[in-house]
Amino acid sequence: MAKIEHRPTARVLNILELLAANQEGLTLTEIAEAIDAPKSSVLPLIHTMAQRKFIFFDVHTYKYSIGIGSFCVGSAYTSNMNALQFIKSEMKYIVKKTNEICQMGIFDRGQVLYVAKVDSDDPIRIISYVGKRLPAYCTALGKALLCQKNIKELKKLYPDGLKKYTPNTITDFEVLADQLKEIKQTMIATENGEVNEQSDCISVPLFKGDDILAAISVSVPSFRMTEEKTELIKSMLLETKTKIETFFREHDIDSTQLTLST
């Protein structure tokens, strides 16, 4: 039996996801347009969410942003931090050795949801944030998460085709499917200026059994991605992949334990 989505509930969740990905805040009009809903339907939801402090209304800018109520709910999911703490410690080690940002993402409806990051100390670095979403097909993290998908599954995920973000974005399903086959063999996914022309990225999928729970990556400004750095990052990611997957097996970790972390 097909699952029927409850529209008001879906809109509330869409609003929370939208505001989580837009930390500067959005107006009522911008929210309604983004979730494709009339303002008359969105307004009572927004009022209730603001009253319950799940979102915050700035009277000076007329913009809504994530509120303390959402933070408290999210914090409840991080009460058991063993899995994420272990992964973050491994990510910090990668950053220490490469001096580049390391991020973790999970797959969500054709997108990568960024759930953890460790920044580098370099003054010229990739800027990112937890809660960001990007199409999976044009990011290294996303390709790592997609590497088990065949061309039929890809076309179902992206019925409107593969949108071009830069001249380097892959827009041919067959080219993408061939690249995913290679990633499945090598366990290394790469992205060279496909969503941002000034950055390159390398990623590995994190398995538990036959399932990909997440992926981790290292992103580098393109001018700094030398052959030596590329090999160092690949080596570090594969080494860390082994450690994290061993932790997953020994502690029976599932995807629900990989919660958002700043």
Secondary structure, DSSP 8 states (H G I E B T S, - for coil): ------HHHHHHHHHHHHHHT-TT-B-HHHHHHHTT--HHHHHHHHHHHHHTTSEEEETTTTEEEE-HHHHHHHHHHTSS-HHHHHHHHHHHHHHHHH-SEEEEEEEETTEEEEEEEE--S-SS-----TT-EEEGGGSHHHHHHHTT--HHHHHHH-TT----SSTT----HHHHHHHHHHHHHH--EEEESSS-TTEEEEEEEEEETTEEEEEEEEEEEGGG--HHHHHHHHHHHHHHHHHHHHHHHHHT--GGG-----
